[in-house]
Amino acid sequence: MNKFGGWAIQESCFNLIKSILPEGKTILELGSGHGTDALSKYYNMISIENQPEWVGVYNSHYIEVPIRSYSHTQINTAGLFSEVEEYTAPDLPGDGPNGTITPLQKGWYDYKILFEKLKDLTYDLILVDGPNGSIGRGGFLKHLDLFNTNVPIVIDDISREPEKQLMIKVSETINRPYKELDWATGYIL
C-alpha cells in the first residue's frame, strides 16, 4: 500500500533522497510517520518526535522530545535568585486553521533536551517534517546551531508559506541555494 502524501512525505521526496543519499547512510528526521517506514528500508533513521503515539512505530532510533512553547517564563530557584528567560518565536509566520497564516509560530522541540540528545550523533541528511504545521517548524532556523548543516537538508510541506519561508531563511543563513523539487518538497544541497 502506498503511504506517500497526505501527512507523509511525497513519493517525489522519497525519490529525491534516494537519488542524493547512498543506501546505508543515516537520516536525521524531525517528525516521523509513514515516510519513516519507507526510508528505513534503505537508511538508518534517527527520528525526533514529540507525539508519543509515533515513538517506536517504525524501524528508527526514536528520540522523544516534548514541545517547548514560545513564551515568557520565570524560573525561581528557592529564593536565591530569579532568572527570566524569554523564549521568543522565530521571525516566521505560523500555520493557522484552514490554511490561514498566523503572525507567529507556537513552539518547537525543547532545544535544551534536543542539544543533549544530538551532541554525539552523526548523520548524512536532515529531513525537516516536524513538528506539525500547527505548532511550527521555525525552531529549526532558530536553533540551527544544534545541527550539522554541512549535509543535505530536505524540507517537506513547502506548499505552506511558513515552511517555504523556513527553507528560504535556512538557505540564506547557511549560504547555500535552495531548490524546489515540486509543490511540496524543497531542498538545500
Long-range contacts (C-beta under 8 A, 24 or more apart in sequence): 3-34, 3-35, 3-37, 3-38, 4-34, 4-35, 4-38, 7-33, 7-34, 8-33, 8-34, 8-35, 9-33, 9-35, 9-127, 9-129, 9-156, 9-184, 9-185, 10-156, 10-182, 10-184, 10-185, 12-181, 12-182, 12-184, 12-185, 13-154, 13-156, 13-181, 13-184, 13-185, 14-38, 14-39, 16-154, 16-181, 16-185, 16-187, 17-43, 17-125, 17-127, 17-154, 18-42, 20-125, 20-152, 20-187, 20-189, 21-124, 21-125, 21-152, 25-124, 25-125, 26-122, 26-123, 26-124, 26-125, 27-123, 27-124, 27-125, 27-126, 27-127, 28-118, 28-121, 28-123, 28-125, 28-126, 28-127, 28-147, 29-60, 29-126, 29-127, 29-128, 29-129, 29-130, 30-109, 30-126, 30-127, 30-128, 30-129, 30-130, 30-131, 30-137, 30-140, 31-128, 31-129, 31-130, 31-131, 31-132, 32-57, 32-58, 32-60, 32-62, 32-130, 33-129, 35-127, 35-129, 36-60, 39-127, 46-121, 46-123, 48-109, 48-114, 48-117, 48-130, 49-130, 50-109, 50-130, 50-131, 50-135, 63-114, 63-117, 65-109, 65-110, 65-113, 65-114, 65-117, 66-109, 66-110, 66-113, 67-106, 67-107, 67-108, 67-109, 67-110, 67-131, 67-135, 68-107, 68-108, 68-109, 68-110, 68-111, 68-112, 69-106, 69-107, 70-104, 70-105, 70-106, 70-107, 70-108, 89-136, 89-138, 90-138, 90-139, 90-141, 90-142, 92-136, 92-138, 92-141, 92-162, 92-165, 92-166, 92-169, 93-161, 93-162, 93-165, 94-136, 94-162, 95-133, 95-134, 95-136, 95-160, 95-161, 95-162, 99-160, 101-161, 101-162, 105-135, 105-136, 105-137, 105-138, 105-139, 105-162, 106-134, 106-135, 106-136, 107-131, 107-135, 107-136, 107-139, 108-135, 108-136, 108-137, 108-138, 108-139, 108-140, 108-142, 108-143, 109-139, 111-139, 111-142, 111-143, 111-146, 114-143, 114-146, 115-146, 118-146, 118-147, 122-148, 123-148, 123-151, 124-151, 124-152, 125-151, 125-152, 125-153, 125-154, 126-151, 126-152, 126-153, 126-154, 127-154, 127-156, 128-153, 128-154, 128-155, 128-156, 128-163, 128-166, 129-156, 129-157, 133-157, 133-160, 133-162, 133-163, 136-162, 137-162, 137-163, 137-166, 138-162, 138-166, 140-166, 140-170, 141-166, 141-169, 141-170, 141-173, 144-170, 144-173, 144-174, 149-174, 152-187, 152-188, 152-189, 153-187, 153-188, 154-185, 154-186, 154-187, 155-185, 155-186, 155-187, 155-188, 156-184, 156-185, 157-184, 158-183, 158-184, 158-185, 158-186, 159-183, 159-184
